[in-house]
Amino acid sequence: MPNLVFIATSIDGYIAKPDGSIDWLFDVPNPDGSDFGYNDFIKDIDAILMGRITFDKVLTFGKWPYDKPVFLLTNTITNVGENLKGIVEIVKGELKSVLEKLHDRGFKNLYIDGGKTISNFLNEDLIDEMIITRIPVLLGDGIPLFNKSDVELKFEHVRTEVFYNGLIQSHYKRIKN
C-alpha cells in the first residue's frame, strides 16, 4: 500500500514562491504538451491525500483537475462547499490512523500532495516513493519541499529522465530496514 509523491521543485528545492505562487511552473516551454509522466503516474493511484494549503491553491485553478477521490487533510476547514461535495472529503487525525481508515475503505495507492503534508509523512516514515521533477529555475526563496527533520530516511534511485526542455525527473523508492 504505497504512499507516493509526484511533485516539481526549482533547482534550489522550492515548490512555491514565498507568497505561495507557482506561476514559475508554467514558464517552462512545452511545445508538445507533455505531461512529464503524470498520466502514467495517476492511472495507478486510488486517491489523493492533500493538505489544506495545496487544496487552497488547487481551488484557484478554476476547473477541478482531479478525477480521483480527494481527501483533504485539515484541522481548520469543516466544509469544502457544495460544488465539491462528494468529490473532496475532509479527514483529520494522526497520519497512521488516517491511512488505516483509507486503506480499510479500499484506497491503497495514495498520492500524497502538499509541502507540509509530504514533510509530515516523511517525518513518520510514511512515504514509499517519490518522483521529483527539477525545473531549471532558481527561485532564491520560497516554500521548500523538504523541511528540517530528525529522521534520516534512505531511498534507492530507480531512474532519472531528462526532458528536452531541461526538466530532470528522478524516481526514488524508500529502502526499509
VMD Tcl script that builds the backbone (N, CA, C; Angstrom):
set m [mol new atoms 531]
animate dup $m
set s [atomselect $m all]
$s set {name element resname resid chain x y z} {
  {N N MET 1 A 0.855 -1.182 0.000}
  {CA C MET 1 A 0.000 0.000 0.000}
  {C C MET 1 A 0.891 1.232 0.000}
  {N N PRO 2 A 1.373 1.592 -1.169}
  {CA C PRO 2 A 2.340 2.688 -1.219}
  {C C PRO 2 A 1.708 4.082 -1.096}
  {N N ASN 3 A 2.469 4.935 -0.462}
  {CA C ASN 3 A 2.181 6.364 -0.421}
  {C C ASN 3 A 3.209 7.021 -1.319}
  {N N LEU 4 A 2.722 7.731 -2.339}
  {CA C LEU 4 A 3.590 8.220 -3.396}
  {C C LEU 4 A 3.550 9.743 -3.498}
  {N N VAL 5 A 4.658 10.295 -3.927}
  {CA C VAL 5 A 4.785 11.734 -4.148}
  {C C VAL 5 A 5.133 11.950 -5.613}
  {N N PHE 6 A 4.474 12.923 -6.238}
  {CA C PHE 6 A 4.800 13.360 -7.597}
  {C C PHE 6 A 4.771 14.877 -7.537}
  {N N ILE 7 A 5.942 15.506 -7.617}
  {CA C ILE 7 A 5.999 16.948 -7.365}
  {C C ILE 7 A 7.150 17.583 -8.148}
  {N N ALA 8 A 7.041 18.868 -8.367}
  {CA C ALA 8 A 8.092 19.631 -9.045}
  {C C ALA 8 A 8.707 20.618 -8.066}
  {N N THR 9 A 10.005 20.839 -8.237}
  {CA C THR 9 A 10.709 21.829 -7.433}
  {C C THR 9 A 11.598 22.667 -8.347}
  {N N SER 10 A 11.993 23.800 -7.832}
  {CA C SER 10 A 13.021 24.595 -8.505}
  {C C SER 10 A 14.364 23.905 -8.276}
  {N N ILE 11 A 15.392 24.349 -8.957}
  {CA C ILE 11 A 16.722 23.773 -8.755}
  {C C ILE 11 A 17.133 23.896 -7.292}
  {N N ASP 12 A 16.750 24.993 -6.660}
  {CA C ASP 12 A 17.126 25.201 -5.267}
  {C C ASP 12 A 16.119 24.607 -4.277}
  {N N GLY 13 A 15.217 23.750 -4.765}
  {CA C GLY 13 A 14.408 22.942 -3.869}
  {C C GLY 13 A 13.095 23.524 -3.388}
  {N N TYR 14 A 12.605 24.574 -4.048}
  {CA C TYR 14 A 11.346 25.188 -3.617}
  {C C TYR 14 A 10.183 24.697 -4.477}
  {N N ILE 15 A 9.027 24.515 -3.826}
  {CA C ILE 15 A 7.825 24.094 -4.536}
  {C C ILE 15 A 6.908 25.270 -4.845}
  {N N ALA 16 A 7.191 26.406 -4.230}
  {CA C ALA 16 A 6.407 27.627 -4.478}
  {C C ALA 16 A 7.241 28.826 -4.048}
  {N N LYS 17 A 6.853 29.985 -4.546}
  {CA C LYS 17 A 7.482 31.235 -4.103}
  {C C LYS 17 A 7.042 31.531 -2.664}
  {N N PRO 18 A 7.678 32.491 -1.995}
  {CA C PRO 18 A 7.304 32.790 -0.607}
  {C C PRO 18 A 5.812 33.101 -0.424}
  {N N ASP 19 A 5.184 33.696 -1.442}
  {CA C ASP 19 A 3.751 34.022 -1.346}
  {C C ASP 19 A 2.852 32.851 -1.741}
  {N N GLY 20 A 3.471 31.692 -2.041}
  {CA C GLY 20 A 2.705 30.502 -2.414}
  {C C GLY 20 A 2.438 30.368 -3.902}
  {N N SER 21 A 2.868 31.338 -4.691}
  {CA C SER 21 A 2.575 31.276 -6.128}
  {C C SER 21 A 3.432 30.204 -6.813}
  {N N ILE 22 A 2.850 29.620 -7.844}
  {CA C ILE 22 A 3.533 28.573 -8.615}
  {C C ILE 22 A 3.566 28.926 -10.103}
  {N N ASP 23 A 3.425 30.198 -10.409}
  {CA C ASP 23 A 3.406 30.645 -11.800}
  {C C ASP 23 A 4.671 30.254 -12.556}
  {N N TRP 24 A 5.786 30.161 -11.865}
  {CA C TRP 24 A 7.053 29.794 -12.482}
  {C C TRP 24 A 7.010 28.403 -13.106}
  {N N LEU 25 A 6.109 27.538 -12.641}
  {CA C LEU 25 A 5.974 26.200 -13.221}
  {C C LEU 25 A 5.479 26.247 -14.662}
  {N N PHE 26 A 4.739 27.280 -14.981}
  {CA C PHE 26 A 4.121 27.379 -16.304}
  {C C PHE 26 A 4.982 28.152 -17.299}
  {N N ASP 27 A 6.171 28.589 -16.849}
  {CA C ASP 27 A 7.091 29.315 -17.724}
  {C C ASP 27 A 7.981 28.384 -18.542}
  {N N VAL 28 A 7.937 27.098 -18.260}
  {CA C VAL 28 A 8.786 26.133 -18.952}
  {C C VAL 28 A 8.183 25.836 -20.320}
  {N N PRO 29 A 8.959 25.995 -21.383}
  {CA C PRO 29 A 8.435 25.671 -22.715}
  {C C PRO 29 A 7.984 24.208 -22.788}
  {N N ASN 30 A 6.830 23.989 -23.386}
  {CA C ASN 30 A 6.287 22.638 -23.514}
  {C C ASN 30 A 5.524 22.537 -24.833}
  {N N PRO 31 A 6.248 22.636 -25.965}
  {CA C PRO 31 A 5.574 22.707 -27.259}
  {C C PRO 31 A 4.749 21.474 -27.628}
  {N N ASP 32 A 5.101 20.293 -27.110}
  {CA C ASP 32 A 4.319 19.109 -27.490}
  {C C ASP 32 A 3.262 18.751 -26.446}
  {N N GLY 33 A 3.117 19.587 -25.408}
  {CA C GLY 33 A 2.080 19.351 -24.404}
  {C C GLY 33 A 2.337 18.145 -23.517}
  {N N SER 34 A 3.591 17.804 -23.282}
  {CA C SER 34 A 3.940 16.652 -22.457}
  {C C SER 34 A 3.367 16.792 -21.051}
  {N N ASP 35 A 2.989 15.673 -20.473}
  {CA C ASP 35 A 2.529 15.671 -19.079}
  {C C ASP 35 A 3.651 15.208 -18.144}
  {N N PHE 36 A 4.822 14.928 -18.701}
  {CA C PHE 36 A 6.019 14.549 -17.951}
  {C C PHE 36 A 5.784 13.338 -17.049}
  {N N GLY 37 A 4.983 12.404 -17.547}
  {CA C GLY 37 A 4.751 11.164 -16.831}
  {C C GLY 37 A 3.590 11.180 -15.853}
  {N N TYR 38 A 2.912 12.322 -15.731}
  {CA C TYR 38 A 1.833 12.429 -14.751}
  {C C TYR 38 A 0.689 11.450 -15.034}
  {N N ASN 39 A 0.264 11.328 -16.284}
  {CA C ASN 39 A -0.855 10.424 -16.600}
  {C C ASN 39 A -0.523 8.969 -16.283}
  {N N ASP 40 A 0.703 8.549 -16.558}
  {CA C ASP 40 A 1.115 7.190 -16.191}
  {C C ASP 40 A 1.123 7.022 -14.675}
  {N N PHE 41 A 1.569 8.047 -13.970}
  {CA C PHE 41 A 1.599 8.005 -12.508}
  {C C PHE 41 A 0.187 7.922 -11.929}
  {N N ILE 42 A -0.690 8.792 -12.366}
  {CA C ILE 42 A -2.011 8.935 -11.741}
  {C C ILE 42 A -2.936 7.756 -12.049}
  {N N LYS 43 A -2.696 7.045 -13.145}
  {CA C LYS 43 A -3.606 5.942 -13.513}
  {C C LYS 43 A -3.602 4.828 -12.470}
  {N N ASP 44 A -2.512 4.665 -11.729}
  {CA C ASP 44 A -2.424 3.624 -10.710}
  {C C ASP 44 A -2.756 4.126 -9.302}
  {N N ILE 45 A -3.144 5.374 -9.212}
  {CA C ILE 45 A -3.472 5.975 -7.915}
  {C C ILE 45 A -4.945 5.729 -7.593}
  {N N ASP 46 A -5.221 5.363 -6.343}
  {CA C ASP 46 A -6.607 5.169 -5.898}
  {C C ASP 46 A -7.233 6.469 -5.407}
  {N N ALA 47 A -6.422 7.309 -4.775}
  {CA C ALA 47 A -6.936 8.561 -4.214}
  {C C ALA 47 A -5.782 9.512 -3.950}
  {N N ILE 48 A -6.142 10.775 -3.759}
  {CA C ILE 48 A -5.177 11.833 -3.470}
  {C C ILE 48 A -5.426 12.318 -2.051}
  {N N LEU 49 A -4.363 12.440 -1.285}
  {CA C LEU 49 A -4.433 12.974 0.071}
  {C C LEU 49 A -3.602 14.243 0.084}
  {N N MET 50 A -4.259 15.377 0.250}
  {CA C MET 50 A -3.548 16.654 0.178}
  {C C MET 50 A -3.805 17.505 1.409}
  {N N GLY 51 A -2.883 18.416 1.645}
  {CA C GLY 51 A -3.015 19.359 2.743}
  {C C GLY 51 A -3.855 20.560 2.351}
  {N N ARG 52 A -4.208 21.355 3.345}
  {CA C ARG 52 A -5.096 22.487 3.133}
  {C C ARG 52 A -4.486 23.559 2.241}
  {N N ILE 53 A -3.218 23.862 2.406}
  {CA C ILE 53 A -2.603 24.917 1.590}
  {C C ILE 53 A -2.621 24.518 0.118}
  {N N THR 54 A -2.323 23.267 -0.166}
  {CA C THR 54 A -2.376 22.780 -1.546}
  {C C THR 54 A -3.814 22.816 -2.057}
  {N N PHE 55 A -4.748 22.414 -1.235}
  {CA C PHE 55 A -6.163 22.461 -1.604}
  {C C PHE 55 A -6.565 23.889 -1.971}
  {N N ASP 56 A -6.171 24.854 -1.139}
  {CA C ASP 56 A -6.487 26.259 -1.430}
  {C C ASP 56 A -5.896 26.689 -2.770}
  {N N LYS 57 A -4.688 26.222 -3.085}
  {CA C LYS 57 A -4.042 26.565 -4.356}
  {C C LYS 57 A -4.798 25.925 -5.520}
  {N N VAL 58 A -5.188 24.665 -5.369}
  {CA C VAL 58 A -5.914 23.967 -6.431}
  {C C VAL 58 A -7.238 24.677 -6.723}
  {N N LEU 59 A -7.865 25.229 -5.714}
  {CA C LEU 59 A -9.130 25.946 -5.918}
  {C C LEU 59 A -8.965 27.156 -6.834}
  {N N THR 60 A -7.756 27.704 -6.923}
  {CA C THR 60 A -7.520 28.876 -7.787}
  {C C THR 60 A -7.385 28.480 -9.255}
  {N N PHE 61 A -7.292 27.184 -9.561}
  {CA C PHE 61 A -7.116 26.722 -10.940}
  {C C PHE 61 A -8.378 26.892 -11.779}
  {N N GLY 62 A -9.510 27.138 -11.139}
  {CA C GLY 62 A -10.760 27.259 -11.883}
  {C C GLY 62 A -11.450 25.915 -11.970}
  {N N LYS 63 A -11.079 25.123 -12.958}
  {CA C LYS 63 A -11.661 23.794 -13.144}
  {C C LYS 63 A -10.987 22.810 -12.189}
  {N N TRP 64 A -11.795 21.947 -11.551}
  {CA C TRP 64 A -11.248 20.926 -10.654}
  {C C TRP 64 A -10.422 19.935 -11.483}
  {N N PRO 65 A -9.133 19.733 -11.167}
  {CA C PRO 65 A -8.262 18.959 -12.055}
  {C C PRO 65 A -8.231 17.448 -11.831}
  {N N TYR 66 A -8.915 16.939 -10.814}
  {CA C TYR 66 A -8.768 15.523 -10.483}
  {C C TYR 66 A -10.029 14.725 -10.782}
  {N N ASP 67 A -9.830 13.501 -11.265}
  {CA C ASP 67 A -10.955 12.589 -11.433}
  {C C ASP 67 A -10.861 11.428 -10.443}
  {N N LYS 68 A -9.966 11.539 -9.496}
  {CA C LYS 68 A -9.798 10.560 -8.416}
  {C C LYS 68 A -10.396 11.155 -7.136}
  {N N PRO 69 A -10.772 10.289 -6.179}
  {CA C PRO 69 A -11.219 10.824 -4.890}
  {C C PRO 69 A -10.097 11.634 -4.241}
  {N N VAL 70 A -10.466 12.748 -3.621}
  {CA C VAL 70 A -9.506 13.606 -2.937}
  {C C VAL 70 A -9.883 13.668 -1.465}
  {N N PHE 71 A -8.890 13.423 -0.627}
  {CA C PHE 71 A -9.063 13.537 0.816}
  {C C PHE 71 A -8.238 14.726 1.274}
  {N N LEU 72 A -8.917 15.643 1.930}
  {CA C LEU 72 A -8.296 16.882 2.399}
  {C C LEU 72 A -7.923 16.713 3.863}
  {N N LEU 73 A -6.631 16.743 4.135}
  {CA C LEU 73 A -6.114 16.608 5.484}
  {C C LEU 73 A -6.065 18.000 6.110}
  {N N THR 74 A -7.012 18.274 7.016}
  {CA C THR 74 A -7.097 19.612 7.595}
  {C C THR 74 A -7.751 19.577 8.967}
  {N N ASN 75 A -7.328 20.504 9.797}
  {CA C ASN 75 A -7.978 20.715 11.088}
  {C C ASN 75 A -8.722 22.045 11.109}
  {N N THR 76 A -8.638 22.798 10.011}
  {CA C THR 76 A -9.226 24.141 10.003}
  {C C THR 76 A -10.472 24.257 9.136}
  {N N ILE 77 A -10.571 23.480 8.074}
  {CA C ILE 77 A -11.736 23.547 7.191}
  {C C ILE 77 A -12.755 22.505 7.649}
  {N N THR 78 A -14.004 22.908 7.726}
  {CA C THR 78 A -15.051 21.965 8.134}
  {C C THR 78 A -16.019 21.644 7.002}
  {N N ASN 79 A -15.945 22.418 5.912}
  {CA C ASN 79 A -16.869 22.224 4.798}
  {C C ASN 79 A -16.147 22.609 3.509}
  {N N VAL 80 A -16.195 21.734 2.500}
  {CA C VAL 80 A -15.499 22.013 1.234}
  {C C VAL 80 A -16.370 22.753 0.239}
  {N N GLY 81 A -17.630 22.958 0.575}
  {CA C GLY 81 A -18.542 23.663 -0.322}
  {C C GLY 81 A -19.382 22.698 -1.139}
  {N N GLU 82 A -20.514 23.191 -1.570}
  {CA C GLU 82 A -21.471 22.361 -2.315}
  {C C GLU 82 A -20.886 21.824 -3.618}
  {N N ASN 83 A -20.084 22.647 -4.313}
  {CA C ASN 83 A -19.551 22.234 -5.615}
  {C C ASN 83 A -18.549 21.078 -5.515}
  {N N LEU 84 A -17.982 20.843 -4.325}
  {CA C LEU 84 A -17.021 19.754 -4.157}
  {C C LEU 84 A -17.541 18.639 -3.254}
  {N N LYS 85 A -18.788 18.746 -2.850}
  {CA C LYS 85 A -19.397 17.704 -2.020}
  {C C LYS 85 A -19.431 16.400 -2.813}
  {N N GLY 86 A -18.951 15.319 -2.207}
  {CA C GLY 86 A -18.880 14.034 -2.888}
  {C C GLY 86 A -17.627 13.869 -3.729}
  {N N ILE 87 A -16.856 14.943 -3.882}
  {CA C ILE 87 A -15.605 14.908 -4.649}
  {C C ILE 87 A -14.409 14.996 -3.709}
  {N N VAL 88 A -14.528 15.857 -2.690}
  {CA C VAL 88 A -13.480 16.057 -1.694}
  {C C VAL 88 A -14.063 15.715 -0.329}
  {N N GLU 89 A -13.314 14.915 0.410}
  {CA C GLU 89 A -13.736 14.538 1.760}
  {C C GLU 89 A -12.683 14.994 2.760}
  {N N ILE 90 A -13.114 15.624 3.822}
  {CA C ILE 90 A -12.202 16.084 4.870}
  {C C ILE 90 A -11.843 14.909 5.777}
  {N N VAL 91 A -10.543 14.780 6.051}
  {CA C VAL 91 A -10.045 13.786 7.007}
  {C C VAL 91 A -9.139 14.503 7.997}
  {N N LYS 92 A -9.118 13.986 9.209}
  {CA C LYS 92 A -8.239 14.564 10.227}
  {C C LYS 92 A -7.820 13.491 11.189}
  {N N GLY 93 A -6.781 13.795 11.935}
  {CA C GLY 93 A -6.261 12.855 12.917}
  {C C GLY 93 A -4.805 12.547 12.668}
  {N N GLU 94 A -4.298 11.597 13.451}
  {CA C GLU 94 A -2.908 11.177 13.277}
  {C C GLU 94 A -2.770 10.485 11.925}
  {N N LEU 95 A -1.639 10.706 11.273}
  {CA C LEU 95 A -1.460 10.223 9.907}
  {C C LEU 95 A -1.643 8.714 9.781}
  {N N LYS 96 A -1.085 7.953 10.681}
  {CA C LYS 96 A -1.214 6.489 10.594}
  {C C LYS 96 A -2.670 6.075 10.712}
  {N N SER 97 A -3.413 6.746 11.562}
  {CA C SER 97 A -4.837 6.439 11.722}
  {C C SER 97 A -5.621 6.802 10.460}
  {N N VAL 98 A -5.309 7.958 9.876}
  {CA C VAL 98 A -5.958 8.380 8.633}
  {C C VAL 98 A -5.681 7.351 7.540}
  {N N LEU 99 A -4.430 6.911 7.430}
  {CA C LEU 99 A -4.067 5.920 6.417}
  {C C LEU 99 A -4.800 4.601 6.630}
  {N N GLU 100 A -4.864 4.147 7.865}
  {CA C GLU 100 A -5.579 2.895 8.160}
  {C C GLU 100 A -7.036 2.976 7.713}
  {N N LYS 101 A -7.677 4.089 8.008}
  {CA C LYS 101 A -9.088 4.260 7.627}
  {C C LYS 101 A -9.249 4.272 6.113}
  {N N LEU 102 A -8.346 4.940 5.411}
  {CA C LEU 102 A -8.421 4.977 3.945}
  {C C LEU 102 A -8.144 3.598 3.349}
  {N N HIS 103 A -7.158 2.893 3.890}
  {CA C HIS 103 A -6.843 1.552 3.413}
  {C C HIS 103 A -8.021 0.611 3.650}
  {N N ASP 104 A -8.662 0.734 4.809}
  {CA C ASP 104 A -9.834 -0.096 5.107}
  {C C ASP 104 A -10.970 0.150 4.118}
  {N N ARG 105 A -11.013 1.344 3.552}
  {CA C ARG 105 A -12.046 1.680 2.570}
  {C C ARG 105 A -11.647 1.303 1.143}
  {N N GLY 106 A -10.465 0.703 0.985}
  {CA C GLY 106 A -10.034 0.230 -0.326}
  {C C GLY 106 A -9.086 1.156 -1.059}
  {N N PHE 107 A -8.695 2.256 -0.444}
  {CA C PHE 107 A -7.754 3.192 -1.074}
  {C C PHE 107 A -6.341 2.790 -0.666}
  {N N LYS 108 A -5.643 2.109 -1.558}
  {CA C LYS 108 A -4.334 1.531 -1.236}
  {C C LYS 108 A -3.169 2.371 -1.754}
  {N N ASN 109 A -3.268 2.843 -2.990}
  {CA C ASN 109 A -2.198 3.637 -3.608}
  {C C ASN 109 A -2.569 5.104 -3.495}
  {N N LEU 110 A -1.884 5.806 -2.607}
  {CA C LEU 110 A -2.242 7.190 -2.317}
  {C C LEU 110 A -1.181 8.160 -2.816}
  {N N TYR 111 A -1.646 9.187 -3.486}
  {CA C TYR 111 A -0.809 10.301 -3.947}
  {C C TYR 111 A -0.833 11.332 -2.825}
  {N N ILE 112 A 0.312 11.538 -2.195}
  {CA C ILE 112 A 0.436 12.483 -1.093}
  {C C ILE 112 A 0.919 13.806 -1.680}
  {N N ASP 113 A 0.155 14.884 -1.457}
  {CA C ASP 113 A 0.482 16.157 -2.097}
  {C C ASP 113 A 0.431 17.301 -1.095}
  {N N GLY 114 A 1.377 18.217 -1.260}
  {CA C GLY 114 A 1.471 19.407 -0.417}
  {C C GLY 114 A 2.750 19.370 0.390}
  {N N GLY 115 A 3.455 20.479 0.412}
  {CA C GLY 115 A 4.756 20.538 1.082}
  {C C GLY 115 A 4.738 20.112 2.536}
  {N N LYS 116 A 3.869 20.699 3.330}
  {CA C LYS 116 A 3.804 20.342 4.751}
  {C C LYS 116 A 3.324 18.912 4.936}
  {N N THR 117 A 2.371 18.502 4.118}
  {CA C THR 117 A 1.843 17.146 4.218}
  {C C THR 117 A 2.934 16.132 3.890}
  {N N ILE 118 A 3.675 16.366 2.824}
  {CA C ILE 118 A 4.778 15.472 2.460}
  {C C ILE 118 A 5.800 15.418 3.587}
  {N N SER 119 A 6.176 16.573 4.135}
  {CA C SER 119 A 7.148 16.607 5.235}
  {C C SER 119 A 6.643 15.831 6.445}
  {N N ASN 120 A 5.368 16.012 6.773}
  {CA C ASN 120 A 4.801 15.291 7.917}
  {C C ASN 120 A 4.822 13.781 7.678}
  {N N PHE 121 A 4.505 13.362 6.456}
  {CA C PHE 121 A 4.550 11.939 6.119}
  {C C PHE 121 A 5.983 11.413 6.177}
  {N N LEU 122 A 6.933 12.185 5.671}
  {CA C LEU 122 A 8.333 11.770 5.739}
  {C C LEU 122 A 8.799 11.652 7.186}
  {N N ASN 123 A 8.408 12.599 8.030}
  {CA C ASN 123 A 8.812 12.560 9.433}
  {C C ASN 123 A 8.305 11.323 10.152}
  {N N GLU 124 A 7.241 10.731 9.634}
  {CA C GLU 124 A 6.708 9.498 10.230}
  {C C GLU 124 A 7.031 8.269 9.382}
  {N N ASP 125 A 7.959 8.442 8.425}
  {CA C ASP 125 A 8.393 7.369 7.538}
  {C C ASP 125 A 7.213 6.705 6.839}
  {N N LEU 126 A 6.361 7.544 6.234}
  {CA C LEU 126 A 5.155 7.053 5.572}
  {C C LEU 126 A 5.149 7.311 4.062}
  {N N ILE 127 A 6.292 7.665 3.498}
  {CA C ILE 127 A 6.405 7.848 2.047}
  {C C ILE 127 A 7.204 6.681 1.484}
  {N N ASP 128 A 6.645 6.025 0.472}
  {CA C ASP 128 A 7.290 4.860 -0.116}
  {C C ASP 128 A 8.043 5.181 -1.404}
  {N N GLU 129 A 7.515 6.122 -2.178}
  {CA C GLU 129 A 8.164 6.501 -3.436}
  {C C GLU 129 A 7.997 7.993 -3.676}
  {N N MET 130 A 9.009 8.566 -4.325}
  {CA C MET 130 A 8.942 9.978 -4.702}
  {C C MET 130 A 9.400 10.135 -6.145}
  {N N ILE 131 A 8.622 10.876 -6.901}
  {CA C ILE 131 A 9.020 11.293 -8.242}
  {C C ILE 131 A 9.130 12.811 -8.176}
  {N N ILE 132 A 10.350 13.293 -8.300}
  {CA C ILE 132 A 10.631 14.723 -8.138}
  {C C ILE 132 A 11.178 15.263 -9.448}
  {N N THR 133 A 10.511 16.276 -9.979}
  {CA C THR 133 A 10.944 16.907 -11.215}
  {C C THR 133 A 11.569 18.258 -10.887}
  {N N ARG 134 A 12.820 18.427 -11.281}
  {CA C ARG 134 A 13.524 19.697 -11.071}
  {C C ARG 134 A 13.292 20.590 -12.293}
  {N N ILE 135 A 12.783 21.780 -12.019}
  {CA C ILE 135 A 12.548 22.778 -13.058}
  {C C ILE 135 A 13.782 23.678 -13.115}
  {N N PRO 136 A 14.309 23.990 -14.299}
  {CA C PRO 136 A 15.543 24.769 -14.387}
  {C C PRO 136 A 15.339 26.258 -14.093}
  {N N VAL 137 A 15.028 26.542 -12.830}
  {CA C VAL 137 A 14.898 27.921 -12.372}
  {C C VAL 137 A 15.372 27.979 -10.924}
  {N N LEU 138 A 16.046 29.063 -10.583}
  {CA C LEU 138 A 16.417 29.331 -9.192}
  {C C LEU 138 A 15.449 30.371 -8.652}
  {N N LEU 139 A 14.706 30.020 -7.628}
  {CA C LEU 139 A 13.762 30.974 -7.043}
  {C C LEU 139 A 14.420 31.828 -5.967}
  {N N GLY 140 A 15.470 31.317 -5.324}
  {CA C GLY 140 A 16.176 32.094 -4.309}
  {C C GLY 140 A 15.534 32.033 -2.935}
  {N N ASP 141 A 14.227 31.864 -2.888}
  {CA C ASP 141 A 13.495 31.792 -1.625}
  {C C ASP 141 A 12.130 31.204 -1.929}
  {N N GLY 142 A 11.510 30.679 -0.926}
  {CA C GLY 142 A 10.181 30.134 -1.146}
  {C C GLY 142 A 9.819 29.070 -0.141}
  {N N ILE 143 A 8.882 28.231 -0.537}
  {CA C ILE 143 A 8.413 27.138 0.305}
  {C C ILE 143 A 9.187 25.891 -0.107}
  {N N PRO 144 A 10.012 25.354 0.801}
  {CA C PRO 144 A 10.839 24.204 0.432}
  {C C PRO 144 A 10.033 22.911 0.364}
  {N N LEU 145 A 10.495 21.991 -0.473}
  {CA C LEU 145 A 9.889 20.664 -0.491}
  {C C LEU 145 A 10.207 19.945 0.812}
  {N N PHE 146 A 11.440 20.006 1.239}
  {CA C PHE 146 A 11.851 19.292 2.441}
  {C C PHE 146 A 12.144 20.279 3.561}
  {N N ASN 147 A 11.543 20.029 4.690}
  {CA C ASN 147 A 11.795 20.832 5.890}
  {C C ASN 147 A 12.755 20.077 6.793}
  {N N LYS 148 A 13.224 20.767 7.812}
  {CA C LYS 148 A 14.115 20.150 8.783}
  {C C LYS 148 A 13.433 18.933 9.386}
  {N N SER 149 A 14.214 17.879 9.582}
  {CA C SER 149 A 13.660 16.640 10.106}
  {C C SER 149 A 14.664 15.983 11.044}
  {N N ASP 150 A 14.160 15.268 12.013}
  {CA C ASP 150 A 15.014 14.493 12.914}
  {C C ASP 150 A 15.173 13.055 12.422}
  {N N VAL 151 A 14.543 12.749 11.302}
  {CA C VAL 151 A 14.524 11.392 10.774}
  {C C VAL 151 A 15.440 11.297 9.555}
  {N N GLU 152 A 16.284 10.284 9.541}
  {CA C GLU 152 A 17.109 10.003 8.362}
  {C C GLU 152 A 16.465 8.848 7.618}
  {N N LEU 153 A 16.136 9.080 6.362}
  {CA C LEU 153 A 15.494 8.065 5.537}
  {C C LEU 153 A 16.354 7.796 4.321}
  {N N LYS 154 A 16.467 6.544 3.957}
  {CA C LYS 154 A 17.262 6.177 2.781}
  {C C LYS 154 A 16.326 5.776 1.649}
  {N N PHE 155 A 16.661 6.252 0.467}
  {CA C PHE 155 A 15.903 5.945 -0.738}
  {C C PHE 155 A 16.837 5.358 -1.780}
  {N N GLU 156 A 16.289 4.499 -2.606}
  {CA C GLU 156 A 17.012 3.925 -3.728}
  {C C GLU 156 A 16.630 4.698 -4.985}
  {N N HIS 157 A 17.623 5.080 -5.760}
  {CA C HIS 157 A 17.364 5.751 -7.026}
  {C C HIS 157 A 16.889 4.711 -8.035}
  {N N VAL 158 A 15.721 4.928 -8.621}
  {CA C VAL 158 A 15.160 3.997 -9.602}
  {C C VAL 158 A 15.546 4.408 -11.006}
  {N N ARG 159 A 15.340 5.680 -11.318}
  {CA C ARG 159 A 15.690 6.170 -12.654}
  {C C ARG 159 A 15.626 7.703 -12.666}
  {N N THR 160 A 16.277 8.257 -13.664}
  {CA C THR 160 A 16.202 9.688 -13.921}
  {C C THR 160 A 15.968 9.876 -15.405}
  {N N GLU 161 A 15.075 10.790 -15.718}
  {CA C GLU 161 A 14.778 11.108 -17.113}
  {C C GLU 161 A 15.003 12.598 -17.320}
  {N N VAL 162 A 15.662 12.924 -18.412}
  {CA C VAL 162 A 15.886 14.315 -18.772}
  {C C VAL 162 A 14.958 14.641 -19.930}
  {N N PHE 163 A 14.142 15.665 -19.753}
  {CA C PHE 163 A 13.226 16.080 -20.804}
  {C C PHE 163 A 13.875 17.162 -21.645}
  {N N TYR 164 A 13.417 17.294 -22.876}
  {CA C TYR 164 A 14.018 18.187 -23.857}
  {C C TYR 164 A 14.093 19.640 -23.401}
  {N N ASN 165 A 13.252 20.047 -22.490}
  {CA C ASN 165 A 13.231 21.451 -22.080}
  {C C ASN 165 A 14.010 21.702 -20.792}
  {N N GLY 166 A 14.844 20.749 -20.388}
  {CA C GLY 166 A 15.713 20.949 -19.245}
  {C C GLY 166 A 15.167 20.432 -17.930}
  {N N LEU 167 A 13.984 19.865 -17.932}
  {CA C LEU 167 A 13.443 19.279 -16.718}
  {C C LEU 167 A 14.143 17.952 -16.451}
  {N N ILE 168 A 14.454 17.716 -15.196}
  {CA C ILE 168 A 15.101 16.472 -14.792}
  {C C ILE 168 A 14.205 15.807 -13.758}
  {N N GLN 169 A 13.731 14.616 -14.090}
  {CA C GLN 169 A 12.793 13.918 -13.212}
  {C C GLN 169 A 13.453 12.661 -12.655}
  {N N SER 170 A 13.478 12.559 -11.329}
  {CA C SER 170 A 14.088 11.408 -10.667}
  {C C SER 170 A 13.054 10.682 -9.833}
  {N N HIS 171 A 13.140 9.359 -9.888}
  {CA C HIS 171 A 12.214 8.477 -9.179}
  {C C HIS 171 A 13.007 7.743 -8.102}
  {N N TYR 172 A 12.494 7.793 -6.870}
  {CA C TYR 172 A 13.146 7.159 -5.732}
  {C C TYR 172 A 12.175 6.249 -5.006}
  {N N LYS 173 A 12.681 5.109 -4.490}
  {CA C LYS 173 A 11.887 4.212 -3.653}
  {C C LYS 173 A 12.548 4.114 -2.287}
  {N N ARG 174 A 11.723 4.119 -1.282}
  {CA C ARG 174 A 12.194 4.044 0.098}
  {C C ARG 174 A 12.813 2.681 0.363}
  {N N ILE 175 A 13.978 2.690 0.993}
  {CA C ILE 175 A 14.625 1.467 1.435}
  {C C ILE 175 A 14.223 1.274 2.900}
  {N N LYS 176 A 13.463 0.221 3.140}
  {CA C LYS 176 A 13.016 -0.077 4.512}
  {C C LYS 176 A 14.044 -0.985 5.175}
  {N N ASN 177 A 14.324 -0.688 6.408}
  {CA C ASN 177 A 15.309 -1.503 7.161}
  {C C ASN 177 A 14.673 -2.776 7.675}
}
mol reanalyze $m
mol bondsrecalc $m
mol representation Tube
mol addrep $m
